[in-house]
């Protein structure tokens, strides 16, 4: 038995040494030269140095593909279509790609090495993403663990965003700068500022960084990103369901909506654990007084502590959605919050007659 174990250990050690040797050899001995990077069948392909990842080549040419993990292949966000020159799909990519995506040549840009001329397709929205330099304009403590930070844009000094989109804020880490995604909570008509709300996660790189920012501090981010599209049809009701930091895109959507369409029917369902987790309630009550078609419903999931007062809904937020929404009405829904909340709300909305394509969601 010991003999087999020793043999296995020796074999494993040799395999590891061989793998490391191959990586070193490729890095220092293999020269792929200059390769062409063709984007969307462009007339003038980019010339990039071979041997680097597709994600790095795009970033060096100021094409900012979303990537929350910094190119480590652990987030699955940097998906783009590689029609030729990307080599075989790697085992590190397959956990993040569906069968349909694999059939349509979708790849993770951080895992594709450029070894020859490469041809890719990138959505036009991503080609419009920019790198922004900003500074902290104000800080507001929303709850014991939730903070709102408002940034003034410096260069460029304006950002055009759709309600529900997000930015990727650069944060320092022991391994170098990383990007973390945060939804924009400020409305679309405020083009010279951007606001985010962030819950402090113990040990979280991005949230710790943002919770320590002070007025005047410089900040860098890329954006805007995201696939939320607000239906402009006045007869389509809007349903927003959020929990915790999932309030951010809801606030953006609601204030942007009522700036343009003051009579639109809109529902906000917001789930909190206790009264300590409630924020923005008074601001939304004031908005509801101005816009009678704005329906505001907060729900507390935990039992009230002794002496606590609460006259709103209790229980999980999806129960409030089920209770208040009538079925078979034209609606579009936006959801943002924990996966279990999203899944429960989606089942309710589908039972109410909403089609899958009319439900946009962001799980975190």
Secondary structure, DSSP 8 states (H G I E B T S, - for coil): -HHHHHHHHHHHHHHHHHHHHHHHHHHHT----EEEEEETT-SS-EEEETTSBHHHHHHHTT-----TTSSSSSS---EEEEEES--S--HHHHTT--HHHHHTTEEETTT-B--S-EEEE--HHHHT-EEEEEEEEEEEE-SSSEEEEEEEEEESS-----TT-EEEEEE--TTS-EEEEEE--S-TT-TTEEEEEEE--TT-HHHHHHHT--TT-EEEEEEEE--------TTSEEEEEEEGGGHHHHHHHHHHHHHH-TT--EEEEEEESSGGG--SHHHHHHHHHH-TTEEEEEEE-S---TT----SEES-HHHHHHHH--SS--EEEEEEE-HHHHHHHHHHHHHTT--GGGEEEEE-
